[in-house]
Amino acid sequence: MHGLVALMEIQASRARARIGPSGEPVPLAEQDRGRWDRLLIHRGFASLLRARALGGPPGPYVLQAAIAACHARAATAEDTDWKQIAGLYELLARTAPSPVVELNRAVAVGMAFGPERGLAIIDALAGEPALRNYHLLPSVRGDLLARLGRTAEAAAEFARAAALTRNAPERRLLRRRADELAARSG
């Protein structure tokens, strides 16, 4: 219970920074961390400490809260401890395996150890039925490909992600990324 409360508090702390002035989603790395609610973060940290004090192996909510806490502790996106987050996702994948956990683990591994390693995880998920129409799979793949300089492939993945989402502001964001990458690839 304390793990769930911690997760909810820390995630809710970012609510004001998640949406831009025109309703567009703001990716975590681009959020103004000054808009994060420090009281909710503090309360989330306290709940996470209470959960850990109970002892025993951490459950899925405690692990997810610990991941959120890593983001909350970082003063800037660049200060994020991606290696710790990748390790926590590894534990979460063993505790509560799912294709979405693997997708998130791919992001963390890509940030901590390079886009090639993250892309290897993503490519292993390509045939996963639960992710077939999930727009975040091609979106994450597009981001990793862009970081590798494979802009034409990245543009195609962002276009695919845009076509899969039903959320109009998110579709515009993904379409913009696809167009920017397509223009760069010539």
Buried (B, 14 or more C-beta within 10 A) or exposed (E): EBBBBBBBBBBBBBEEBBEBEEEEBBEBEEBEBEEBBEEBBBBBBBBBEBBBEEEEEBBBBBBBBBBBBBBBEBEEBEEBBBBBBBBBBBBBBEBBEBBBBBBBBBBBBBBBEEBEBBBEBBEEBEEBEEBEEBBBBBBBBBBBBBBBEBBEBBBBBBBBBBBBBEEEBBBBBBBEBBBBBBEEBE
